[in-house]
Each structure stands twice: as structure tokens, then as C-alpha cells.
């Protein structure tokens, strides 16, 4: 049952992340040629929302794995644990520093967590490039 729950959470999270990224790049942009060179406030807010969804999405994957007994994150040589609030804070923090490529090193991934963090870091590298390309390149 635990494995089925883990796979289900991972699939749902990846689906939500994929849909939010796709909706961001498909939302209508202004057709003004001159204003096209500037990033609108709406674009920045949409990008903020997409980043937030990705951070909390990957955080929920780490959270689910940890509460089902799969060690994926270590802090000071000890598996990350705590009550709901502490665990939510730790996985959200790790997810944010991984996605934003800061990587302080105070919390490190182990086992399956390494592969999940690699996927998250890859998304973190590709999303800004895709955003810049979609904003600057004129597709008309």
C-alpha cells in the first residue's frame, strides 16, 4: 500500500507540475510589438505561481517519501524528521534551494531523493531559459 501511495503522489504531482508549466506557456500574451519586449506584471505573477507549484509539488514528494519511511533527505548526517510543521518546512526549503540552484548543502538528498532532486534541478535550469525564449522570441 505504501508503494502504491508513493507512486500515486508522484504521478499526481508530476501531472500538476506539467499542467501548470504548459498553461503558463500557452496563456495569451499581448500582441503589441513594442510591449512584447518587456515582461509584464502578469507574466511575473504567472511565473511566481508556476515556481511555487513546482516547489510545493516536489516538496510533497519528499514529504510523502519521508512519512512512508523512505529516507530521501539528510541533515547533519541524520535523516530529516520532525512533526508535520517541521517536516513541511524542511522539505519546502530543500525543494526551493534545489529548484533555484542555490544548494546550500545543509540538507542533502540520499537514495531515491538524489534522482528526484536531479529532476527538480533540471526543471529549475530549463524553466528560466524557456521563459526568456517565450518572452523575447517573436512567434508571430
VOPAGU-2260 file (C-alpha; in pm, 1 decimal, decimal comma):
REM VOPAGU-2260
SITE   aa  ch    i         X         Y         Z
SITE  UNK   A    0       0,0       0,0       0,0
SITE  UNK   A    1     284,4     240,0      78,0
SITE  UNK   A    2     442,9     190,2    -263,7
SITE  UNK   A    3     110,2     246,8    -436,6
SITE  UNK   A    4      58,8     568,1    -238,3
SITE  UNK   A    5     410,5     691,2    -323,2
SITE  UNK   A    6     367,4     619,6    -694,2
SITE  UNK   A    7      23,7     783,2    -689,5
SITE  UNK   A    8     151,4    1100,4    -521,3
SITE  UNK   A    9     447,1    1124,4    -758,3
SITE  UNK   A   10     223,7    1079,9   -1064,0
SITE  UNK   A   11     -29,1    1337,9    -943,9
SITE  UNK   A   12     243,4    1590,4    -858,0
SITE  UNK   A   13     418,0    1548,4   -1193,1
SITE  UNK   A   14      83,3    1587,4   -1370,3
SITE  UNK   A   15       6,3    1909,6   -1180,9
SITE  UNK   A   16     355,0    2048,3   -1245,4
SITE  UNK   A   17     334,7    1960,2   -1614,9
SITE  UNK   A   18      -8,5    2121,4   -1649,6
SITE  UNK   A   19      98,9    2440,1   -1470,1
SITE  UNK   A   20     408,3    2478,2   -1688,0
SITE  UNK   A   21     209,8    2411,8   -2005,7
SITE  UNK   A   22     -63,9    2658,1   -1906,0
SITE  UNK   A   23     199,2    2922,2   -1834,5
SITE  UNK   A   24     345,0    2896,1   -2182,8
SITE  UNK   A   25       5,6    2873,7   -2350,0
SITE  UNK   A   26    -163,3    3168,6   -2180,7
SITE  UNK   A   27    -231,2    3454,7   -2423,6
SITE  UNK   A   28      31,5    3723,1   -2438,1
SITE  UNK   A   29     -21,3    4080,1   -2557,3
SITE  UNK   A   30      14,2    4114,9   -2931,8
SITE  UNK   A   31     166,3    4462,2   -2913,4
SITE  UNK   A   32     501,3    4451,0   -3086,8
SITE  UNK   A   33     661,0    4720,9   -2868,8
SITE  UNK   A   34     530,3    4591,6   -2536,2
SITE  UNK   A   35     637,1    4239,5   -2632,4
SITE  UNK   A   36     996,5    4323,8   -2546,1
SITE  UNK   A   37     906,5    4385,6   -2184,1
SITE  UNK   A   38     797,6    4135,4   -1924,5
SITE  UNK   A   39     453,8    4217,7   -1792,4
SITE  UNK   A   40     349,0    4202,5   -1430,2
SITE  UNK   A   41     106,4    3924,9   -1524,5
SITE  UNK   A   42     393,7    3720,6   -1670,0
SITE  UNK   A   43     595,2    3764,1   -1349,7
SITE  UNK   A   44     299,9    3663,6   -1132,5
SITE  UNK   A   45     232,6    3360,5   -1351,5
SITE  UNK   A   46     599,5    3261,9   -1328,5
SITE  UNK   A   47     589,6    3304,8    -950,0
SITE  UNK   A   48     284,6    3078,7    -929,2
SITE  UNK   A   49     446,9    2814,0   -1150,5
SITE  UNK   A   50     763,8    2819,7    -936,5
SITE  UNK   A   51     553,2    2791,5    -619,7
SITE  UNK   A   52     363,6    2493,4    -760,0
SITE  UNK   A   53     690,5    2322,2    -852,1
SITE  UNK   A   54     847,8    2390,8    -510,3
SITE  UNK   A   55     548,2    2262,0    -316,0
SITE  UNK   A   56     493,1    1977,8    -562,8
SITE  UNK   A   57     842,2    1838,2    -523,0
SITE  UNK   A   58     821,7    1913,8    -151,2
SITE  UNK   A   59     511,9    1694,9    -128,8
SITE  UNK   A   60     701,3    1412,7    -299,9
SITE  UNK   A   61     984,3    1436,8     -44,9
SITE  UNK   A   62     727,0    1465,4     236,4
SITE  UNK   A   63     536,1    1157,3     121,0
SITE  UNK   A   64     852,9     950,8      91,6
SITE  UNK   A   65     973,7    1056,5     435,7
SITE  UNK   A   66     644,5     981,6     614,9
SITE  UNK   A   67     629,2     639,1     449,9
SITE  UNK   A   68     973,3     557,8     586,5
SITE  UNK   A   69    1185,9     610,3     275,5
SITE  UNK   A   70    1492,7     816,5     370,8
SITE  UNK   A   71    1545,2    1078,9      99,9
SITE  UNK   A   72    1690,2    1379,0     286,7
SITE  UNK   A   73    1966,6    1402,9     546,3
SITE  UNK   A   74    2050,0    1697,5     769,8
SITE  UNK   A   75    2372,6    1681,9     967,7
SITE  UNK   A   76    2410,3    1311,4     893,9
SITE  UNK   A   77    2065,8    1232,9    1034,5
SITE  UNK   A   78    1752,1    1164,4     829,8
SITE  UNK   A   79    1519,3    1466,6     818,8
SITE  UNK   A   80    1227,3    1417,2    1057,2
SITE  UNK   A   81    1002,3    1605,4    1294,9
SITE  UNK   A   82     639,4    1692,5    1335,1
SITE  UNK   A   83     419,7    1799,0    1042,9
SITE  UNK   A   84     524,3    2164,8    1055,9
SITE  UNK   A   85     897,8    2097,6    1088,4
SITE  UNK   A   86     891,2    1839,1     811,6
SITE  UNK   A   87     689,3    2066,7     581,5
SITE  UNK   A   88     936,4    2348,3     642,4
SITE  UNK   A   89    1238,8    2125,8     576,9
SITE  UNK   A   90    1110,0    1971,4     252,9
SITE  UNK   A   91     984,4    2306,6     120,8
SITE  UNK   A   92    1318,5    2468,9     199,7
SITE  UNK   A   93    1514,9    2187,7      34,3
SITE  UNK   A   94    1286,5    2194,7    -267,9
SITE  UNK   A   95    1325,7    2571,7    -306,9
SITE  UNK   A   96    1705,1    2573,9    -280,7
SITE  UNK   A   97    1724,0    2281,7    -524,1
SITE  UNK   A   98    1489,1    2438,0    -780,5
SITE  UNK   A   99    1657,1    2777,8    -756,0
SITE  UNK   A  100    2003,9    2613,9    -782,7
SITE  UNK   A  101    2127,5    2766,0    -458,7
SITE  UNK   A  102    2209,9    2433,0    -293,1
SITE  UNK   A  103    2344,1    2536,7      47,3
SITE  UNK   A  104    2431,5    2178,2     137,5
SITE  UNK   A  105    2279,9    2177,9     486,0
SITE  UNK   A  106    2017,6    1926,3     372,2
SITE  UNK   A  107    2138,7    1665,4     126,3
SITE  UNK   A  108    1946,7    1409,0     -75,9
SITE  UNK   A  109    2016,5    1037,9     -39,5
SITE  UNK   A  110    1896,9     733,1    -227,9
SITE  UNK   A  111    1586,3     799,8    -435,6
SITE  UNK   A  112    1595,9    1162,9    -319,4
SITE  UNK   A  113    1906,3    1218,2    -533,0
SITE  UNK   A  114    1721,7    1131,4    -853,1
SITE  UNK   A  115    1418,8    1338,0    -760,0
SITE  UNK   A  116    1639,5    1638,2    -679,8
SITE  UNK   A  117    1821,6    1596,6   -1013,2
SITE  UNK   A  118    1488,7    1615,8   -1197,4
SITE  UNK   A  119    1387,9    1919,9    -990,7
SITE  UNK   A  120    1721,1    2094,6   -1056,0
SITE  UNK   A  121    1686,0    2024,0   -1429,1
SITE  UNK   A  122    1342,7    2187,5   -1427,5
SITE  UNK   A  123    1494,6    2477,9   -1234,1
SITE  UNK   A  124    1758,3    2527,3   -1504,7
SITE  UNK   A  125    1526,6    2489,5   -1802,0
SITE  UNK   A  126    1230,3    2698,7   -1684,6
SITE  UNK   A  127    1407,6    3038,6   -1687,5
SITE  UNK   A  128    1552,4    2971,9   -2032,0
SITE  UNK   A  129    1212,0    2871,5   -2165,6
SITE  UNK   A  130    1055,3    3179,2   -2006,1
SITE  UNK   A  131    1309,6    3413,9   -2162,9
SITE  UNK   A  132    1271,7    3249,7   -2501,4
SITE  UNK   A  133     893,5    3267,8   -2488,7
SITE  UNK   A  134     906,7    3633,2   -2383,0
SITE  UNK   A  135    1175,1    3759,6   -2621,3
SITE  UNK   A  136    1130,9    3548,9   -2933,2
SITE  UNK   A  137     853,8    3677,2   -3157,4
SITE  UNK   A  138     645,9    3379,9   -3271,3
SITE  UNK   A  139     412,6    3582,0   -3496,0
